[in-house]
Amino acid sequence: MKKYDFKSIEKKWQTRWEETGAHKAEDYPNKDKFYCLDFFPYPSGEGLHVGHWRGYVLSDVMARYQKLHGKQILHPMGYDAFGLPAENAAIKANSSPKIFTKKAIERFRKQLHQIGAMYDWKREINSSDPDYYKWTQWIFLKLYQAGLAYRKKAPVNWCPTCQTVLANEQVLAGECERCGTKVTKKELTQWFFKITKYAERLLNNLDHLNWPERTKTLQRNWIARSDGALIKFPVVETNLEIEVFTTRPDTLFGATFMVLAPEHPLIQKIIASQHVDEVEKYILKAKQKSDIFREQADRKKTGVFTGAYAINPINQKKIPIWVADYVLTSYGTGAVMCVPAHDLRDFEFAKKFDLPIIQVISDDGHDNPKILPYIDKGVMINSDQFNGLSSEAAKEKITHELKNQKAADFQTNYRLRDWLISRQRYWGAPIPIVYCQTCGEVPVRVEDLPILLPEDVEFKPKGDSPLKQSKKFMQTTCPYCGKTATRESDTMDTFVDSSWYFLRFTDPGNTKVFADKRKIDAWMPIDLYIGGIEHATMHLLYARFVSMALSDLGLLSFDKLGEPFNKLFNIGLIYLHGAKMSKSKGNVVVPDSLVEKFGSDALRGYEMFVGSVDQDAEWQISGITGIYRFLENTWKFSNKIQENESKTSNKNLIQINQTIKKVTEDIENFRLNTAISSLMTAFNFFDTNISKADLAKIITLMSPIFPHFAEELWEILGHNQSIFNSKWPDYDEKLIRVTKNKIAIQVNGKLRDLIEVDSNLGETQIKKISLTSKIQKNIGKQKIIKIIYIPGKIINFVVQ
């Protein structure tokens, strides 16, 4: 019998797949298509670890499964090669980002080939290649021309270590998501994409997406729609007004003071002279804190009085204006009407600074200072003509009253902020804008793309863009008047590169357009997108926005909602010793040595078997050996059938059909661990009374998970074509309707348990099941000297 030589088998089939173009995707699929994609990976110098493998194996399993159902497959791979991770790694390695990234991609490519996935390598893309980022710049120009890209001065998140601006989504718990440094605030002129214009669509479309509910909830909370009123508070002894957005206009009679964010532009215009020094010191101190820190609910409240007053428009009472860092300019108007009786933060602030607290809503229509702050709905009190109304009814009536006075209007607000795309770093796509003294801010001409990254710069971060060091790059001519002009020196956030890459995969070699519209329409939207939940409010949100914008510009038409991802699956993380795998924790398991020792198929199988693929799982170093033994035993069994073929017995036939049904359902529902368990159970059950044709059905069930192994056995069984050109087996419903038997379990003749099992199970299976039942405690340390089995009725363990 031929030995299971996984090394030669896997090399053989990977070579054959490549030589025959087995995984090549057609430009225009002529039958059902299945576009399966992994999140665009960035190529780190360390390469892949087994946590990365998990997602790539899952996507390959699903792609191969769909191919066996007759679908035409697009399963591409590429590299998110621009951005901070690659640049920081290059600096650490004392290399240029270009050279470092090239080496990292070579390592990644080699490791990805080990997986044996059905990637169409002819479609490989690299976001740092000028042939790719030319079209990233082109998309920027399209958004710019549509008014969706703009430049303004704004307070931004600044990482002192990375020396660059960060989007809100890249700040986690007040720290840079990449390096963990505390983020500060900085006032800079930056480029933004107007994602807020799409806030309502981004929110409403979530109801139509086949996505995990948790991911949709994260996006809903990030976009965060609020319906309320925009109310104007006149500033005493000025012609100025402070606008406040509130979702609780019913509490307006209880507004006893106002608070402005330290960055509010009106502070300098209203501040009383005797308060200037104190206020400016407070503002300076507040700017050192991140928004995340300032928003913490349990933090002690601080603030400073401006010396100015505003008029509450509902009752004309004068209220003091304070500055406090718990108010942010990033939400609403950067000003808050403070109602201490009905808001916890305002209540704490009022208590600290001895400010009035007036209850205007209660549960029973009476004052009750013991329950303050009262934040529930209720009955209006201390609110003049609105007393006695429900607080819900008062919201609309008070807003209408102020609207008639031109002091308020109904408004919808979103927590979502425009996408900050400027980066003061080297390794990114240059922003295609020039500045002319005559023409001002000017987009470059499309025919001048790509605007190439200069190489005559010191790219290490110094707080300003490295591109400014290159005179050759910075000095240019205006595309309109021909006079001397200066280039934009910032590069684009790497999330811009990944916001459209899935479109390029449909037509990666096109030099005339970013992708042929017919090819995009043929393959998009993506049928299955697999990746981690950590990008719920970054990549997934940005990609949806860009797809919608390009659809509105008439460049895409594959989906009426403009949504790029039909189905999303979030893969669980792999942990080792209770911590997420990472080099910094020293708990990384590299796949290379495991592939060398056990083979790719064994590692693929364990990646799926380690736990439910949508849940985090603890890696067990020894776990792969069990999968390897299963493959080895299956190999021996299959070769026995090949050498000594017989007809399939009835009990084997029932087991085969049950297995087909179970594995089909498990793969459809992403239960790969139980699919593998079912295959193991089947081979434990089978005796050698099984035909080659029926064995081939079980090998087909194995093929998406163990493709090299299955291809080799398929060939041994006499097939000339690839197993993936065959058909997924059907099951006979009649044969899986198995009756149940009740088996009495005895120990030394005494009844100890009663179990119900399938009637087709044999003596070996009944023994195993019986020993896992509660009779184990009755046997204890005694030795089983004999087992008496009466089929379908009794099993008796004789012990002493």
Secondary structure, DSSP 8 states (H G I E B T S, - for coil): -----HHHHHHHHHHHHHHHTTT---SS-SS-EEEEEE------TT---HHHHHHHHHHHHHHHHHHTTT-EEE---EE---SHHHHHHHHHTTS-HHHHHHHHHHHHHHHHHHHT----GGG-EETTSHHHHHHHHHHHHHHHHTT-EEEEEEEEEEETTTTEEE-GGGEETTEETTT--B-EEEEEEEEEE-GGGGHHHHHHGGGG-B--HHHHHHHHHHH-EEEEEEEEEEBTTSS-EEEEEES-GGGGGG--EEEE-TT-TTHHHH--GGGHHHHHHHHHHHTTS-HHHHH-TTS----EEEEEEEEETTTTEEEEEEE-TTS-TTSTTSEEEE-TTS-HHHHHHHHHHT------EESSSS--GGG-S--S--EE-SSGGGTTSBHHHHHHHHHHHHHHTTSEEEEEEES---EE-EE-SSSS-B--EEEETTTEEEE--GGG------SSS--S--SS-GGGG-HHHHEEE-TTT--EEEE---EE-HHHHTTSHHHHTTSTT-SSSSS-HHHHHHH-SBSEEEE-GGGTTTHHHHHHHHHHHHHHTTS--S-TT---BSBEEE---EEETTEE--GGGT----HHHHHHHH-HHHHHHHHHHSS-TTS-EE--TTHHHHHHHHHHHHHHHHHHHHHS-----HHHHHHHHHHHHHHHHHHHTT-HHHHHHHHHHHHHH--S---HHHHHHHHHHHTTTSHHHHHHHHHHTT--S-GGGS------GGGG---EEEEEEEETTEEEEEEEEETT--HHHHHHHHHTSTTHHHHTT--EEEEEEETTTEEEEEE-
